Amino acid sequence: VSQSRYAWRTMENAAIEGKVGALGVSNLTAEQLEWLLNFAKVKPCVLQVEYHPLYRPPVGLLTIAKKNGIKIQAYSPFGGGKKEILENHKICAISVSRKCTPTQVIISWLIYRCDVEVVFKTTNSVHLADIIAVVKNPIVLEEADYDCVDSLDVGFATYGPFS
């Protein structure tokens, strides 16, 4: 705990001295975020968490972040390449009915339904093309489509748990 506090103080000093533009955290639990906010002089501006149709962070964590003006940034929006997400039959059915790809369904869901910032990092040229296509021509799905994707959360974290 004392090392974590020291690390945060060091990062705060770097921000205060103008050496860094902003501070962020990743993979914290709700308890860890509350602990940090209790002593932080400089709040983190972003909380980066795994976030995709089969896994969403606990509501309590998201609530604490939003209440404190901390943006939620989703990483691994396609589940780190796990086929369970991009080959999910419901996501594929939506993509067929809306004439887009499963990747584009997920991007639309994250941006328009989940109100999160998204980290798109990929070496997959097909995913990259889908990301560029959605940025150039946003795809907004029907409410029923978003409801369907919302229902897929089964706690399938591909990078956690973190503690």
Order of alpha helices (4+ residues) and beta strands (2+ residues): alpha-beta-alpha-beta-alpha-beta-alpha-alpha-alpha-beta-alpha-alpha
